[in-house]
Every structure is written in structure tokens, then in C-alpha cells.
């Protein structure tokens, strides 16, 4: 495996001019301009190997899209090292973009008033895709994405899900080695989301395409990514496997027990009761201090249990706590 | 190079196809644009009916200049549609420029290929009609040099107006609120250039000579084509400087455009 993306101490600072309101303010603006520096990305380092599927998470304004813009060559960094495919993106823009693909859920790269197939053929010429390669890829993608029913429909008449599928196809026709997916499932229903996830997974596995996915939908990340990076206020808070998040941030596991009869005192060592409704009791316990089977053993010695369920900590919950408490920043 | 041109023509063909998807709107807008400008010219003709000549220029002579500028501006407005500051500024705000940056083609080529507004044919056609009327009204003594030089002036005018469009679009990288001001420069500029420049005040003529060298593209060449006596007060080279003014402005505009792109890539929007 070789390095696809290498980022070291990457920074992007914007100079923001504050406009004072009102007439007097406008005149004062002319004389002295109040400046503020926005550190959108402030010293981020990571590497991504070829073939990896990485989720990039962060709240709005965390620096996600600024990072993506630098990686795709749209923005020039303020400082720091940045190489994609061994190139500095903005320095060799055309060569760089020839080898990457990008899908932005909020807007399309297709021609609004043209049938989908016309847009795809234009892209063939723009990217100089050999005709047989184009045919092969189109054949594969139209099957997987079920494009046939709307290939000759103008893009403006497509549903959001259809447009998304068409855009995914468009971003992959030139065999990019790396693709950036920004909110590819935003606004889609469950079925459409699942179809798109399956396709993305297929591309990652069968084409070996490296994928960097930014999303608000944690289930996208849970289902697809083997690695996740979390950014907030320009700093990388976490970089690693999704499951490890809980170990590090102490997400509480849950044991929900349905007792055979109503007991007075149901306390058990190693866990504490957080909820009690009729015969159903919810315990919270911490990974590492006690296992689920130990707890179940202790409980079944004393009580009659009708049913039980172990729940893993909620990822979304954990991530929200990371943002709120800036857990890693304090480390 | 050849493949770049091919890509450009494919992009334009796609945009034209998209416009023809709305045939009624195309028809109305084309004829509408032509009609408005014709009305304007007709009202000018009515003024001339009373005064016969204005500042030594007959209706035919003014029509010659007016038609020439209309044709050139219309052609530019079509070819440089992608650089129309109004269109380009909106495009930048909607992230359309990022889309172009993500494609492996030159940016100037892509912007030119992003729009080719065929309803401008209305204005071009109207310009041709006025120009032909002018030729029938004026006794023009054609020489081989004049026949050769006319297309050069025409192309220089397209370059000049195109340069103004490119500069205007580049400014929208910094601020989109300035579009109105930019429009005054481009549309207002073409309007002013439709009339013989000696009717304007001195400071204005100086502005159009030394700051924006428009006078070399309309007034001086027109004096030459029409054999106006005012030509004798000028250096004999003056009417022939249109290519330098036209291509010069376009060249400067493209330099500014490069600079604007670099600014955009360091600040985003």
C-alpha cells in the first residue's frame, strides 16, 4: 500500500474584514478596517493509504470543507505540507483533478438542462476518457446505480436520489484513484441511502478507490468506514477506528433486563440503574470494569429473568460529547 | 491545442442545445432584444429629420458607427457570455467556479464554454441591418486598405469589449455588489462608443483616449472610413491603432483574470 494523501501541520487562515453597521460604521470602515483571523484549519496532520475508506466528521464550520477544498486543489493552504498522489494539488491543478473525483451532495456537476447521458458524454471528452473505457465503466455503473430509466431525462427533472446516482456515475467514469464524497446521502430516504452506500462500498472494494467521506449521518460512517477522523475548530480531535472511540471516551454500555416479577431492590455491583419501568430495568456499565456476562450471572443468581438485551453505546452520542467537551483537546 | 478547441465547441454545442430546449423563450428574447434597439435607432432617425446633421455628422454616418458597434458588442456578448459579469458573479456565488476548477481543462476555455447565449443574435442582426442602411446612405469611397481594415476593427472591438467583460467578471471574485458599477462600464461604454466622440466634453474624450482607449476603436477608425475632415488634425497613424487598443485591453484583462484566480484560490468565497 502506498500513501494517497499526506498532510502535515496543514493550516488555512482566512482574513475577515468586519463591516460595521450603519452610516457612521460605513465611514469608519473606509478609514480603519477591523480584521479578524479565522483559523478554519489549524495544524492538521494525517496520512491516508491507497484503498482506505475514511469518514471525516465534524460539526458545521469545523474545517471539514476547507480541508476538502485544499485536498481537491480549490484552495491554497496558508502553510503546511499537502500532497495527494505525490502532487501538490493547486500547483498542478489539471493533472491533479484528472485523477480525483468529487461529489457534493448539495450541488450537481451535471448540465442542468441536458439529458444525463449527454452530460456523461461531455465528461468523457473533458477528461479524455478512451471510448472503450468509457463504455465499460458506463455499462457497469448504469447497472449498479440503475440509471437506465432516466438516462435520457434532463437533470433538472430528476429526483434528488436519481441526481445523486447520476452524479456518482459522473464522478467515477474517468477511473479516479481517490474520490471525495460530501454528504452523498443528504436528504435521501432509507432505501435510496442504502443503494448509494452499497455502490460506494462496491467501488471501494472492487476498484480499490480511496474514499474520503464527509457526512452528518453517523450511520453512513458506521456502515462504510473502517477509519474515522473527527475535526472541530480546525483541530483534529480523533483519528482511528470507530469502535475504539468508545474505549477512549468511555461510552456507557446498556443492559436492559425484563424481570419475571417485580423486585424491590435490584442493585448490582459494577452497574447502576438508570431507568425502571414496571419489571423492566435499564443498567449502565462501563466497558473494561465489568463484562455483560458477569453482570447477567450476578443478576440471574438473585432474580428470575424473563428477557434481556445488551446495547452498545450510541456513536452519535459519543461524538456529540466529544464536540461538547472537547475531550481530546484537553488531553 | 486542437483538442482544447474541440472541447470548447462541444461545451458550446451543449449550451446551445440546452437553450433550444426552450424554443418559445428563445424566439421572444431574440426578437425582443432586436426590437428594443431598433426602436432606439428609429428615435435617433426622427431627431435627424429635424436637424439633418449633428455636429457635422449625418444620420448615415452616425448609423455607420452605431451599426458597427452594435454588431461587435452583440458578437462579443454572445462569444463572451460566460464572462458576462452578471452571469459569472452568480456562478461564483453558487459554487459554479469550483466546478470548473475540478475539471482537467483550462479555466478561460471552460468559462467561455460555460455559456453561449444565442439570443444575442437579435442584437447582432439588428446591428447588421443598421450597418447596411448606413452603407446605402453614405457615399463611401472604398479602397483595398479600407476593405482589409474593416474586419480588423471589428475583431479589435470584440477583443476590447471582451476584455471589459473579463475585467468585470474578475472583480466579482472580490465583491459581487459591484456588478451595477461594472455594467455601467461595459453597457454604458458601448453606448457611448456608438456616437462620434467629438460630441463629448474634453475630459471625457481624454478619459477614452488615455485611460480606456476606446477612441482608437470607434471614433478614429470611423473618421478614416468616412473620410471626415477632422482626420487631418490627427497623427496619420491614429485610425490604425485599433488592434493595439483592442488586443492590449484583452491582454491586460487576461493578466488581471489570472491574478483574480490566484486570489480566489487563496480566499475562497
Interface residues (C-beta under 8 A of the other chain):
Chain A: X14 X15 X66 X69 X72 X73 X74 X75 X76 X90 X93 X94 X95 X97 X98 X102 X104 X107 X109 X111 X112 X113 X114 X118 X122 X125 X126 X127 X128 X154
Chain B: X3 X6 X7 X10 X11 X14 X15 X17 X18 X19 X21 X94 X95 X98 X99 X101 X102 X103 X104 X105 X106 X262 X265 X266 X267 X268
